[in-house]
Amino acid sequence: MTGKTITKGAVHAQTSAPENYGLHAGALGPIETLAQSVSATAPTTSASLTIPLVFALAGNATWFVYLVATCVILLVGFCVSRFARLSASPGSLYTYTANALPPVFGVLAAWGLLLAYLATGASVAGGALYYATVLTQQFFHLAPWPIATLALLCAIAGYIAYRDVKLSAEVMLWIETVSVGLIFIVLALLVFHFGFQFDLDQFRLKGAPLSNLGPALVLSIFSFVGFESATTLGAEARDPLRTIPRAVLQCALLAGIFFMLCSYSEVLGFRGEPTRLSDSTSPLHLLAAKAGVSPLGTAIDCGAFVSMFACVLACTTAAARVLMRMARSGLLSPVFERTSPRHRTPAAAILLSGTLMFAATALMSLRHIDGAGMYDLLGSLSVFGFLTAYALVAIALPFAHRALGQRSQLVAAVSIVTVAAILIIVLFDLRSVSDPVHARIPYIYLAYIAAGLLWHTLRRHPRAPQA
């Protein structure tokens, strides 16, 4: 990475036609670009696994927590979309930060974002293992071999990501469309079966413990992480300076509406049930049975499994592009910058991304951590990486506008509010630690970032050869 700070010329250079980096330039249209962000958020996963966890903390305020989270994410989305109008490259948030702030902040964003995508991919691979176990036990009364299942998931996702970015986007698009469509059908049938009704307890936030709303907000933020991943396709999207900002904001808004609707409906649907929403292993399956369409519940469980696979694919695609951009800046070996002449995808970066995701989950499996535990722990780790990148982009935005001779009070105000909101979320995250394992996660993240900074220093100032 070069040792320069932002200049007006550097920002103007970013607004010109984007370099294709050897990738398939202009391969993805607006819908396929949006599919990258939607798949990275894995909405079906949150409806199945995350909302029950948020309910365990927030109770009747679950929908409200998601409303607050949506507002925070829209603030971040505003900052990201403003940068996406100026720059289009595989490095996404890393590039935005590196072009507007001193080099060390670009390094922080790069390593934070890389960990975020890798940890999220590994997290949902664990979630896919969880649902694979649920389904195989339901149909065959046996459990799959965890390591073999994880290896197969990462290998197939890696192959599709390597084979064709357009194929990858289309696969993710159809998977999420079908999965989300099934959930909407179940929710609509619930209304048809029981009639439309207002749940006053939820609107009044009855019984919601205020002390738990902070930790619940942290969990809800994990539902949104990856919404900005369309920015990693800057060299491959058609008309990227227009398509990508729209995809980022559309994903944030659509995901927020979907999560609020699901949380409200799930809490309402579990009224009178002997099993609490927070204790259910497959809440949408139970709601489908309650609506009189049990087969749809099984279909949604299958959809949740496939949706998590789509998220592994999306994270592999995004992480590989970040690795590629880091290699271009000198943070990593040039081998990760190279693309396949035939498929025009970063083969080495994809291979490393998939291998690291598999290695993390396989190691946890050997330590007898199940799929749900992987989803929880790795997801908690990924949040720190995303929040680091989000905060740095928000800080960098006013500097980028100033370098272009543009001064906006709105941009400055949104930047300050966004950074403040992220800092509050981080404090809530640190205060929400409930066990020794989760308590170590912030220190693991700090050690990782320190290692990344040390690596950057050594590459800039290599040691003299020993005699």
C-alpha positions as a Markdown table, in Angstrom:
| # | Residue | x | y | z |
|---|---|---|---|---|
| 1 | Met | 0.0 | 0.0 | 0.0 |
| 2 | Thr | 1.3 | 3.4 | -0.8 |
| 3 | Gly | 2.1 | 5.8 | 1.9 |
| 4 | Lys | 0.1 | 8.8 | 0.7 |
| 5 | Thr | -3.0 | 10.5 | 2.1 |
| 6 | Ile | -5.9 | 11.8 | 0.0 |
| 7 | Thr | -5.4 | 14.4 | -2.7 |
| 8 | Lys | -7.9 | 16.0 | -5.0 |
| 9 | Gly | -6.3 | 14.3 | -8.0 |
| 10 | Ala | -6.6 | 10.9 | -6.3 |
| 11 | Val | -10.3 | 11.4 | -5.7 |
| 12 | His | -11.0 | 12.6 | -9.2 |
| 13 | Ala | -9.1 | 9.5 | -10.5 |
| 14 | Gln | -11.6 | 7.4 | -8.6 |
| 15 | Thr | -14.6 | 9.0 | -10.4 |
| 16 | Ser | -13.3 | 8.1 | -13.8 |
| 17 | Ala | -14.1 | 4.8 | -15.5 |
| 18 | Pro | -13.2 | 2.0 | -13.1 |
| 19 | Glu | -10.3 | -0.3 | -13.8 |
| 20 | Asn | -11.5 | -3.9 | -14.4 |
| 21 | Tyr | -8.6 | -5.6 | -12.6 |
| 22 | Gly | -8.7 | -8.5 | -15.0 |
| 23 | Leu | -12.3 | -9.2 | -13.9 |
| 24 | His | -15.4 | -9.6 | -16.2 |
| 25 | Ala | -16.3 | -5.9 | -16.4 |
| 26 | Gly | -20.0 | -5.0 | -16.8 |
| 27 | Ala | -21.1 | -8.6 | -16.3 |
| 28 | Leu | -23.8 | -7.8 | -13.7 |
| 29 | Gly | -26.9 | -5.9 | -14.1 |
| 30 | Pro | -28.8 | -4.0 | -11.3 |
| 31 | Ile | -30.8 | -7.0 | -10.0 |
| 32 | Glu | -27.7 | -9.3 | -10.0 |
| 33 | Thr | -25.7 | -6.6 | -8.1 |
| 34 | Leu | -28.5 | -6.3 | -5.6 |
| 35 | Ala | -28.5 | -10.1 | -5.2 |
| 36 | Gln | -24.9 | -9.9 | -3.9 |
| 37 | Ser | -25.9 | -7.7 | -1.0 |
| 38 | Val | -29.1 | -9.5 | -0.3 |
| 39 | Ser | -27.4 | -12.9 | -0.2 |
| 40 | Ala | -24.7 | -11.6 | 2.1 |
| 41 | Thr | -27.3 | -10.5 | 4.6 |
| 42 | Ala | -29.0 | -13.9 | 4.3 |
| 43 | Pro | -32.5 | -12.7 | 5.3 |
| 44 | Thr | -33.9 | -16.3 | 5.7 |
| 45 | Thr | -31.1 | -17.0 | 8.1 |
| 46 | Ser | -32.1 | -14.1 | 10.4 |
| 47 | Ala | -35.8 | -15.1 | 10.2 |
| 48 | Ser | -34.9 | -18.6 | 11.3 |
| 49 | Leu | -32.0 | -18.2 | 13.7 |
| 50 | Thr | -31.3 | -14.5 | 14.7 |
| 51 | Ile | -34.8 | -13.2 | 15.5 |
| 52 | Pro | -35.4 | -15.9 | 18.2 |
| 53 | Leu | -32.1 | -14.8 | 19.8 |
| 54 | Val | -33.1 | -11.2 | 19.7 |
| 55 | Phe | -36.5 | -12.1 | 21.2 |
| 56 | Ala | -34.8 | -13.9 | 24.1 |
| 57 | Leu | -33.4 | -10.4 | 25.1 |
| 58 | Ala | -36.0 | -7.9 | 23.9 |
| 59 | Gly | -39.3 | -9.8 | 24.1 |
| 60 | Asn | -42.2 | -7.7 | 22.8 |
| 61 | Ala | -39.7 | -5.0 | 21.7 |
| 62 | Thr | -38.1 | -7.2 | 19.1 |
| 63 | Trp | -39.7 | -5.4 | 16.2 |
| 64 | Phe | -38.7 | -2.1 | 17.7 |
| 65 | Val | -35.1 | -3.2 | 18.1 |
| 66 | Tyr | -35.1 | -4.0 | 14.4 |
| 67 | Leu | -36.5 | -0.6 | 13.6 |
| 68 | Val | -33.6 | 1.1 | 15.5 |
| 69 | Ala | -31.2 | -1.2 | 13.7 |
| 70 | Thr | -32.7 | -0.3 | 10.4 |
| 71 | Cys | -32.2 | 3.4 | 11.1 |
| 72 | Val | -28.5 | 2.8 | 12.0 |
| 73 | Ile | -27.9 | 0.7 | 8.9 |
| 74 | Leu | -29.5 | 3.4 | 6.7 |
| 75 | Leu | -27.1 | 5.9 | 8.2 |
| 76 | Val | -24.2 | 3.6 | 7.3 |
| 77 | Gly | -25.8 | 3.0 | 3.9 |
| 78 | Phe | -26.0 | 6.7 | 3.2 |
| 79 | Cys | -22.2 | 7.1 | 3.8 |
| 80 | Val | -21.4 | 4.0 | 1.8 |
| 81 | Ser | -23.6 | 5.0 | -1.1 |
| 82 | Arg | -22.1 | 8.5 | -1.2 |
| 83 | Phe | -18.6 | 6.9 | -1.6 |
| 84 | Ala | -20.0 | 4.4 | -4.2 |
| 85 | Arg | -20.9 | 7.3 | -6.4 |
| 86 | Leu | -17.2 | 8.4 | -6.5 |
| 87 | Ser | -15.3 | 5.1 | -6.6 |
| 88 | Ala | -15.8 | 1.6 | -8.1 |
| 89 | Ser | -13.2 | -1.1 | -7.3 |
| 90 | Pro | -13.1 | -4.6 | -5.8 |
| 91 | Gly | -11.8 | -3.1 | -2.5 |
| 92 | Ser | -15.1 | -1.5 | -1.6 |
| 93 | Leu | -15.0 | 0.0 | 1.9 |
| 94 | Tyr | -11.3 | -0.5 | 2.1 |
| 95 | Thr | -10.7 | 1.6 | -1.0 |
| 96 | Tyr | -13.0 | 4.3 | 0.2 |
| 97 | Thr | -11.1 | 4.7 | 3.5 |
| 98 | Ala | -7.6 | 4.3 | 1.9 |
| 99 | Asn | -8.3 | 7.1 | -0.6 |
| 100 | Ala | -9.5 | 9.6 | 2.1 |
| 101 | Leu | -7.6 | 9.0 | 5.3 |
| 102 | Pro | -3.9 | 8.3 | 6.2 |
| 103 | Pro | -2.6 | 4.8 | 5.2 |
| 104 | Val | -3.0 | 3.3 | 8.7 |
| 105 | Phe | -6.7 | 3.7 | 8.6 |
| 106 | Gly | -6.9 | 2.0 | 5.2 |
| 107 | Val | -5.0 | -0.9 | 6.7 |
| 108 | Leu | -7.5 | -1.1 | 9.6 |
| 109 | Ala | -10.4 | -1.1 | 7.1 |
| 110 | Ala | -8.8 | -3.7 | 4.9 |
| 111 | Trp | -8.1 | -6.2 | 7.6 |
| 112 | Gly | -11.4 | -5.5 | 9.4 |
| 113 | Leu | -13.4 | -6.0 | 6.3 |
| 114 | Leu | -11.5 | -9.2 | 5.3 |
| 115 | Leu | -12.2 | -10.8 | 8.7 |
| 116 | Ala | -15.8 | -9.6 | 8.5 |
| 117 | Tyr | -16.5 | -11.4 | 5.3 |
| 118 | Leu | -14.5 | -14.5 | 6.2 |
| 119 | Ala | -16.1 | -14.8 | 9.7 |
| 120 | Thr | -19.6 | -14.3 | 8.3 |
| 121 | Gly | -19.1 | -16.9 | 5.6 |
| 122 | Ala | -17.8 | -19.4 | 8.2 |
| 123 | Ser | -20.7 | -18.4 | 10.5 |
| 124 | Val | -23.4 | -19.2 | 8.0 |
| 125 | Ala | -21.6 | -22.4 | 7.0 |
| 126 | Gly | -22.1 | -23.4 | 10.6 |
| 127 | Gly | -25.7 | -22.3 | 10.3 |
| 128 | Ala | -26.0 | -24.5 | 7.1 |
| 129 | Leu | -24.6 | -27.4 | 9.1 |
| 130 | Tyr | -27.2 | -26.8 | 11.8 |
| 131 | Tyr | -30.1 | -27.0 | 9.3 |
| 132 | Ala | -28.5 | -29.9 | 7.4 |
| 133 | Thr | -28.6 | -31.8 | 10.8 |
| 134 | Val | -32.2 | -30.8 | 11.4 |
| 135 | Leu | -33.3 | -32.0 | 7.9 |
| 136 | Thr | -31.3 | -35.2 | 7.9 |
| 137 | Gln | -32.6 | -36.1 | 11.3 |
| 138 | Gln | -36.1 | -35.3 | 10.3 |
| 139 | Phe | -36.0 | -37.4 | 7.1 |
| 140 | Phe | -33.4 | -40.1 | 7.7 |
| 141 | His | -33.0 | -40.1 | 11.5 |
| 142 | Leu | -29.2 | -39.6 | 11.3 |
| 143 | Ala | -26.8 | -36.7 | 11.5 |
| 144 | Pro | -24.3 | -35.7 | 8.8 |
| 145 | Trp | -20.6 | -35.9 | 9.4 |
| 146 | Pro | -19.8 | -32.2 | 10.2 |
| 147 | Ile | -16.4 | -31.9 | 8.7 |
| 148 | Ala | -17.4 | -33.5 | 5.4 |
| 149 | Thr | -20.6 | -31.3 | 5.2 |
| 150 | Leu | -18.6 | -28.1 | 5.9 |
| 151 | Ala | -15.9 | -29.1 | 3.3 |
| 152 | Leu | -18.6 | -29.8 | 0.7 |
| 153 | Leu | -20.4 | -26.4 | 1.4 |
| 154 | Cys | -17.2 | -24.4 | 1.1 |
| 155 | Ala | -15.9 | -26.3 | -2.0 |
| 156 | Ile | -19.1 | -25.9 | -4.0 |
| 157 | Ala | -19.4 | -22.2 | -3.0 |
| 158 | Gly | -15.8 | -21.7 | -4.0 |
| 159 | Tyr | -16.3 | -23.5 | -7.4 |
| 160 | Ile | -19.3 | -21.4 | -8.3 |
| 161 | Ala | -17.5 | -18.2 | -7.3 |
| 162 | Tyr | -14.5 | -19.2 | -9.4 |
| 163 | Arg | -16.5 | -20.5 | -12.4 |
| 164 | Asp | -18.5 | -17.3 | -13.3 |
| 165 | Val | -19.5 | -14.2 | -11.3 |
| 166 | Lys | -22.7 | -13.9 | -13.3 |
| 167 | Leu | -23.6 | -17.5 | -12.6 |
| 168 | Ser | -22.8 | -16.9 | -8.9 |
| 169 | Ala | -25.1 | -13.8 | -8.8 |
| 170 | Glu | -27.9 | -15.6 | -10.5 |
| 171 | Val | -27.7 | -18.6 | -8.2 |
| 172 | Met | -27.8 | -16.3 | -5.2 |
| 173 | Leu | -30.7 | -14.4 | -6.6 |
| 174 | Trp | -32.9 | -17.4 | -7.2 |
| 175 | Ile | -32.1 | -19.0 | -3.8 |
| 176 | Glu | -33.1 | -15.8 | -1.9 |
| 177 | Thr | -36.1 | -15.1 | -4.0 |
| 178 | Val | -37.6 | -18.6 | -3.4 |
| 179 | Ser | -36.7 | -18.6 | 0.3 |
| 180 | Val | -38.1 | -15.2 | 1.1 |
| 181 | Gly | -41.1 | -15.9 | -1.0 |
| 182 | Leu | -41.9 | -19.0 | 1.0 |
| 183 | Ile | -41.7 | -17.0 | 4.3 |
| 184 | Phe | -44.1 | -14.4 | 2.9 |
| 185 | Ile | -46.6 | -17.1 | 1.9 |
| 186 | Val | -46.6 | -18.5 | 5.5 |
| 187 | Leu | -47.0 | -15.0 | 7.0 |
| 188 | Ala | -49.9 | -14.3 | 4.6 |
| 189 | Leu | -51.6 | -17.6 | 5.4 |
| 190 | Leu | -51.3 | -16.8 | 9.1 |
| 191 | Val | -53.2 | -13.6 | 8.5 |
| 192 | Phe | -55.8 | -15.4 | 6.4 |
| 193 | His | -56.1 | -18.2 | 8.9 |
| 194 | Phe | -56.4 | -16.0 | 12.1 |
| 195 | Gly | -57.4 | -12.7 | 10.7 |
| 196 | Phe | -55.6 | -9.4 | 10.8 |
| 197 | Gln | -55.0 | -8.3 | 14.3 |
| 198 | Phe | -52.9 | -5.7 | 16.2 |
| 199 | Asp | -50.7 | -7.0 | 19.0 |
| 200 | Leu | -51.0 | -4.1 | 21.5 |
| 201 | Asp | -48.4 | -5.8 | 23.7 |
| 202 | Gln | -45.8 | -5.4 | 21.0 |
| 203 | Phe | -46.8 | -1.8 | 20.2 |
| 204 | Arg | -46.6 | -0.9 | 23.9 |
| 205 | Leu | -43.3 | -2.8 | 24.3 |
| 206 | Lys | -45.0 | -4.5 | 27.2 |
| 207 | Gly | -42.5 | -6.2 | 29.6 |
| 208 | Ala | -39.5 | -5.4 | 27.4 |
| 209 | Pro | -36.5 | -5.1 | 29.8 |
| 210 | Leu | -34.7 | -1.8 | 28.9 |
| 211 | Ser | -31.4 | -3.2 | 30.2 |
| 212 | Asn | -31.5 | -5.9 | 27.5 |
| 213 | Leu | -32.3 | -3.7 | 24.5 |
| 214 | Gly | -28.7 | -2.8 | 23.9 |
| 215 | Pro | -27.5 | -6.4 | 23.6 |
| 216 | Ala | -30.5 | -7.1 | 21.5 |
| 217 | Leu | -29.6 | -4.3 | 19.2 |
| 218 | Val | -26.1 | -5.8 | 18.7 |
| 219 | Leu | -27.6 | -9.1 | 17.7 |
| 220 | Ser | -30.0 | -7.4 | 15.3 |
| 221 | Ile | -27.1 | -5.6 | 13.6 |
| 222 | Phe | -25.7 | -8.9 | 12.7 |
| 223 | Ser | -28.8 | -9.5 | 10.5 |
| 224 | Phe | -27.8 | -6.6 | 8.3 |
| 225 | Val | -24.0 | -7.1 | 8.0 |
| 226 | Gly | -22.9 | -7.6 | 4.4 |
| 227 | Phe | -25.6 | -5.3 | 3.0 |
| 228 | Glu | -22.8 | -3.2 | 1.5 |
| 229 | Ser | -21.1 | -6.2 | -0.2 |
| 230 | Ala | -22.4 | -5.0 | -3.7 |
| 231 | Thr | -19.5 | -2.5 | -3.4 |
| 232 | Thr | -17.0 | -5.3 | -3.9 |
| 233 | Leu | -18.4 | -5.8 | -7.4 |
| 234 | Gly | -17.3 | -2.3 | -8.6 |
| 235 | Ala | -15.4 | -3.6 | -11.5 |
| 236 | Glu | -18.0 | -6.2 | -12.6 |
| 237 | Ala | -21.3 | -4.2 | -12.3 |
| 238 | Arg | -22.7 | -2.3 | -15.2 |
| 239 | Asp | -22.8 | 1.5 | -14.6 |
| 240 | Pro | -21.3 | 0.8 | -11.1 |
| 241 | Leu | -21.4 | 4.5 | -9.9 |
| 242 | Arg | -25.2 | 4.4 | -10.3 |
| 243 | Thr | -26.0 | 0.7 | -9.8 |
| 244 | Ile | -24.0 | 0.0 | -6.6 |
| 245 | Pro | -25.3 | 3.0 | -4.5 |
| 246 | Arg | -28.8 | 2.0 | -5.3 |
| 247 | Ala | -28.2 | -1.7 | -4.4 |
| 248 | Val | -26.7 | -0.7 | -1.1 |
| 249 | Leu | -29.6 | 1.5 | 0.0 |
| 250 | Gln | -32.3 | -0.8 | -1.5 |
| 251 | Cys | -30.8 | -3.8 | 0.4 |
| 252 | Ala | -30.7 | -1.9 | 3.7 |
| 253 | Leu | -34.3 | -0.7 | 3.4 |
| 254 | Leu | -35.8 | -4.0 | 2.1 |
| 255 | Ala | -34.0 | -6.0 | 4.7 |
| 256 | Gly | -35.1 | -3.7 | 7.5 |
| 257 | Ile | -38.8 | -4.0 | 6.4 |
| 258 | Phe | -38.5 | -7.8 | 6.1 |
| 259 | Phe | -36.9 | -8.2 | 9.5 |
| 260 | Met | -39.5 | -6.0 | 11.2 |
| 261 | Leu | -42.4 | -7.9 | 9.6 |
| 262 | Cys | -40.9 | -11.3 | 10.5 |
| 263 | Ser | -40.1 | -10.3 | 14.1 |
| 264 | Tyr | -43.6 | -8.9 | 14.6 |
| 265 | Ser | -45.3 | -11.9 | 13.0 |
| 266 | Glu | -43.2 | -14.5 | 14.8 |
| 267 | Val | -43.8 | -13.0 | 18.2 |
| 268 | Leu | -47.5 | -12.8 | 17.5 |
| 269 | Gly | -47.6 | -16.3 | 16.0 |
| 270 | Phe | -46.1 | -17.8 | 19.1 |
| 271 | Arg | -48.8 | -16.4 | 21.4 |
| 272 | Gly | -50.4 | -19.3 | 23.3 |
| 273 | Glu | -47.8 | -21.8 | 22.2 |
| 274 | Pro | -46.2 | -24.0 | 24.9 |
| 275 | Thr | -42.8 | -23.4 | 23.3 |
| 276 | Arg | -41.3 | -19.9 | 23.5 |
| 277 | Leu | -40.0 | -18.3 | 20.3 |
| 278 | Ser | -36.5 | -18.2 | 21.8 |
| 279 | Asp | -36.5 | -21.9 | 22.5 |
| 280 | Ser | -37.7 | -23.0 | 19.1 |
| 281 | Thr | -35.3 | -24.8 | 16.8 |
| 282 | Ser | -37.3 | -24.0 | 13.7 |
| 283 | Pro | -39.8 | -21.2 | 14.4 |
| 284 | Leu | -41.1 | -20.8 | 10.8 |
| 285 | His | -41.8 | -24.5 | 10.6 |
| 286 | Leu | -44.1 | -24.2 | 13.7 |
| 287 | Leu | -45.8 | -21.2 | 12.2 |
| 288 | Ala | -46.4 | -23.0 | 9.0 |
| 289 | Ala | -48.0 | -25.9 | 10.9 |
| 290 | Lys | -50.1 | -23.3 | 12.8 |
| 291 | Ala | -51.3 | -21.9 | 9.5 |
| 292 | Gly | -52.3 | -25.3 | 8.3 |
| 293 | Val | -49.5 | -25.7 | 5.7 |
| 294 | Ser | -46.9 | -28.0 | 7.4 |
| 295 | Pro | -45.2 | -28.9 | 4.1 |
| 296 | Leu | -44.2 | -25.2 | 3.7 |
| 297 | Gly | -42.5 | -25.4 | 7.1 |
| 298 | Thr | -40.2 | -28.1 | 5.8 |
| 299 | Ala | -39.7 | -26.2 | 2.6 |
| 300 | Ile | -38.7 | -23.1 | 4.6 |
| 301 | Asp | -36.2 | -25.2 | 6.6 |
| 302 | Cys | -34.7 | -26.4 | 3.2 |
| 303 | Gly | -34.8 | -22.8 | 2.1 |
| 304 | Ala | -32.9 | -21.7 | 5.2 |
| 305 | Phe | -30.2 | -24.3 | 4.5 |
| 306 | Val | -29.9 | -23.2 | 0.9 |
| 307 | Ser | -30.0 | -19.5 | 1.9 |
| 308 | Met | -27.1 | -20.0 | 4.2 |
| 309 | Phe | -25.2 | -21.7 | 1.4 |
| 310 | Ala | -25.9 | -18.6 | -0.8 |
| 311 | Cys | -24.5 | -16.4 | 2.0 |
| 312 | Val | -21.3 | -18.6 | 2.0 |
| 313 | Leu | -21.1 | -18.0 | -1.7 |
| 314 | Ala | -21.7 | -14.2 | -1.3 |
| 315 | Cys | -19.0 | -13.9 | 1.4 |
| 316 | Thr | -16.5 | -16.0 | -0.7 |
| 317 | Thr | -17.1 | -13.6 | -3.6 |
| 318 | Ala | -16.7 | -10.5 | -1.5 |
| 319 | Ala | -13.7 | -11.7 | 0.5 |
| 320 | Ala | -11.9 | -12.7 | -2.6 |
| 321 | Arg | -12.4 | -9.2 | -4.1 |
| 322 | Val | -11.1 | -7.6 | -0.9 |
| 323 | Leu | -8.0 | -9.9 | -1.0 |
| 324 | Met | -7.5 | -8.9 | -4.6 |
| 325 | Arg | -7.5 | -5.2 | -3.8 |
| 326 | Met | -5.2 | -5.7 | -0.8 |
| 327 | Ala | -2.8 | -7.5 | -3.0 |
| 328 | Arg | -3.0 | -4.6 | -5.5 |
| 329 | Ser | -2.1 | -2.2 | -2.7 |
| 330 | Gly | 0.9 | -4.3 | -1.5 |
| 331 | Leu | -0.7 | -5.5 | 1.7 |
| 332 | Leu | -0.6 | -9.2 | 0.4 |
| 333 | Ser | 1.3 | -11.2 | -2.1 |
| 334 | Pro | 0.7 | -10.3 | -5.8 |
| 335 | Val | -0.6 | -13.9 | -6.4 |
| 336 | Phe | -4.0 | -12.9 | -5.0 |
| 337 | Glu | -4.3 | -10.1 | -7.5 |
| 338 | Arg | -4.2 | -12.5 | -10.5 |
| 339 | Thr | -7.4 | -13.6 | -12.3 |
| 340 | Ser | -8.2 | -16.7 | -14.3 |
| 341 | Pro | -7.7 | -15.9 | -18.0 |
| 342 | Arg | -10.7 | -18.1 | -18.9 |
| 343 | His | -13.2 | -17.2 | -16.1 |
| 344 | Arg | -11.9 | -13.8 | -15.2 |
| 345 | Thr | -12.2 | -14.4 | -11.5 |
| 346 | Pro | -9.5 | -14.2 | -8.8 |
| 347 | Ala | -8.8 | -17.9 | -8.4 |
| 348 | Ala | -6.1 | -17.8 | -5.7 |
| 349 | Ala | -8.1 | -15.3 | -3.6 |
| 350 | Ile | -11.2 | -17.5 | -3.9 |
| 351 | Leu | -9.3 | -20.6 | -2.9 |
| 352 | Leu | -7.8 | -18.9 | 0.1 |
| 353 | Ser | -11.2 | -17.5 | 1.2 |
| 354 | Gly | -12.9 | -20.9 | 1.0 |
| 355 | Thr | -10.0 | -22.6 | 2.7 |
| 356 | Leu | -10.0 | -20.2 | 5.6 |
| 357 | Met | -13.8 | -20.5 | 6.1 |
| 358 | Phe | -13.5 | -24.3 | 6.1 |
| 359 | Ala | -10.5 | -24.3 | 8.4 |
| 360 | Ala | -12.3 | -22.1 | 11.0 |
| 361 | Thr | -15.4 | -24.2 | 11.1 |
| 362 | Ala | -13.5 | -27.6 | 10.9 |
| 363 | Leu | -11.4 | -26.5 | 13.9 |
| 364 | Met | -14.5 | -25.6 | 15.9 |
| 365 | Ser | -16.1 | -28.9 | 14.9 |
| 366 | Leu | -13.1 | -30.8 | 16.3 |
| 367 | Arg | -13.6 | -28.9 | 19.5 |
| 368 | His | -17.2 | -30.2 | 19.6 |
| 369 | Ile | -18.9 | -26.9 | 18.8 |
| 370 | Asp | -22.1 | -27.5 | 16.9 |
| 371 | Gly | -23.4 | -25.6 | 13.9 |
| 372 | Ala | -25.5 | -23.2 | 16.0 |
| 373 | Gly | -22.5 | -22.5 | 18.2 |
| 374 | Met | -20.4 | -21.7 | 15.1 |
| 375 | Tyr | -23.1 | -19.3 | 13.8 |
| 376 | Asp | -23.2 | -17.5 | 17.2 |
| 377 | Leu | -19.5 | -17.2 | 17.9 |
| 378 | Leu | -18.2 | -16.5 | 14.4 |
| 379 | Gly | -21.1 | -14.1 | 13.8 |
| 380 | Ser | -20.2 | -12.2 | 17.0 |
| 381 | Leu | -16.6 | -11.9 | 15.8 |
| 382 | Ser | -17.6 | -10.7 | 12.3 |
| 383 | Val | -19.6 | -7.8 | 13.8 |
| 384 | Phe | -16.4 | -6.1 | 15.0 |
| 385 | Gly | -14.9 | -6.2 | 11.6 |
| 386 | Phe | -17.9 | -4.7 | 9.9 |
| 387 | Leu | -18.4 | -2.0 | 12.5 |
| 388 | Thr | -14.7 | -1.0 | 12.1 |
| 389 | Ala | -15.1 | -0.7 | 8.4 |
| 390 | Tyr | -18.4 | 1.1 | 8.7 |
| 391 | Ala | -17.1 | 3.7 | 11.2 |
| 392 | Leu | -14.0 | 4.4 | 9.1 |
| 393 | Val | -16.0 | 5.0 | 6.0 |
| 394 | Ala | -18.3 | 7.4 | 7.9 |
| 395 | Ile | -15.2 | 9.3 | 9.2 |
| 396 | Ala | -13.6 | 9.4 | 5.7 |
| 397 | Leu | -16.7 | 10.7 | 3.8 |
| 398 | Pro | -16.4 | 14.4 | 4.8 |
| 399 | Phe | -12.7 | 14.4 | 3.9 |
| 400 | Ala | -13.4 | 12.9 | 0.5 |
| 401 | His | -16.0 | 15.6 | -0.2 |
| 402 | Arg | -13.7 | 18.3 | 1.0 |
| 403 | Ala | -10.9 | 17.1 | -1.3 |
| 404 | Leu | -13.4 | 17.5 | -4.2 |
| 405 | Gly | -14.2 | 21.0 | -3.1 |
| 406 | Gln | -17.6 | 20.0 | -1.8 |
| 407 | Arg | -18.7 | 21.0 | 1.6 |
| 408 | Ser | -22.0 | 19.7 | 2.9 |
| 409 | Gln | -23.4 | 20.1 | 6.4 |
| 410 | Leu | -25.7 | 17.1 | 5.8 |
| 411 | Val | -22.7 | 14.9 | 5.0 |
| 412 | Ala | -20.8 | 16.1 | 8.1 |
| 413 | Ala | -23.9 | 15.7 | 10.3 |
| 414 | Val | -24.7 | 12.2 | 9.1 |
| 415 | Ser | -21.0 | 11.2 | 9.5 |
| 416 | Ile | -20.9 | 12.3 | 13.1 |
| 417 | Val | -24.2 | 10.6 | 14.0 |
| 418 | Thr | -23.2 | 7.4 | 12.3 |
| 419 | Val | -19.9 | 7.2 | 14.1 |
| 420 | Ala | -21.6 | 8.0 | 17.4 |
| 421 | Ala | -24.2 | 5.2 | 16.8 |
| 422 | Ile | -21.5 | 2.7 | 16.0 |
| 423 | Leu | -19.5 | 3.5 | 19.1 |
| 424 | Ile | -22.7 | 3.1 | 21.2 |
| 425 | Ile | -23.3 | -0.3 | 19.6 |
| 426 | Val | -19.7 | -1.4 | 20.3 |
| 427 | Leu | -20.1 | -0.4 | 24.0 |
| 428 | Phe | -23.4 | -2.3 | 24.1 |
| 429 | Asp | -21.6 | -5.3 | 22.6 |
| 430 | Leu | -18.8 | -5.2 | 25.2 |
| 431 | Arg | -21.4 | -4.9 | 28.0 |
| 432 | Ser | -23.5 | -7.8 | 26.7 |
| 433 | Val | -20.9 | -10.5 | 27.3 |
| 434 | Ser | -22.6 | -13.3 | 29.1 |
| 435 | Asp | -19.9 | -16.0 | 29.3 |
| 436 | Pro | -16.1 | -16.4 | 29.2 |
| 437 | Val | -16.1 | -17.6 | 25.5 |
| 438 | His | -17.9 | -14.5 | 24.2 |
| 439 | Ala | -15.8 | -12.3 | 26.6 |
| 440 | Arg | -12.6 | -13.4 | 24.6 |
| 441 | Ile | -14.0 | -12.4 | 21.2 |
| 442 | Pro | -13.1 | -8.6 | 21.4 |
| 443 | Tyr | -9.5 | -9.5 | 22.5 |
| 444 | Ile | -9.2 | -12.0 | 19.6 |
| 445 | Tyr | -10.3 | -9.3 | 17.2 |
| 446 | Leu | -7.8 | -6.8 | 18.7 |
| 447 | Ala | -5.0 | -9.3 | 18.4 |
| 448 | Tyr | -5.9 | -10.0 | 14.8 |
| 449 | Ile | -5.9 | -6.2 | 14.0 |
| 450 | Ala | -2.6 | -5.8 | 15.8 |
| 451 | Ala | -1.1 | -8.6 | 13.7 |
| 452 | Gly | -2.4 | -7.0 | 10.5 |
| 453 | Leu | -0.8 | -3.7 | 11.4 |
| 454 | Leu | 2.5 | -5.4 | 12.3 |
| 455 | Trp | 2.3 | -7.2 | 8.9 |
| 456 | His | 1.9 | -3.9 | 7.1 |
| 457 | Thr | 4.8 | -2.4 | 9.0 |
| 458 | Leu | 7.1 | -5.3 | 8.1 |
| 459 | Arg | 6.2 | -5.2 | 4.5 |
| 460 | Arg | 6.9 | -1.5 | 4.3 |
| 461 | His | 10.2 | -1.8 | 6.3 |
| 462 | Pro | 11.6 | -5.3 | 5.5 |
| 463 | Arg | 14.4 | -6.5 | 7.6 |
| 464 | Ala | 17.9 | -6.6 | 6.1 |
| 465 | Pro | 19.1 | -10.1 | 5.0 |
| 466 | Gln | 21.0 | -11.9 | 7.7 |
| 467 | Ala | 24.6 | -12.7 | 7.1 |
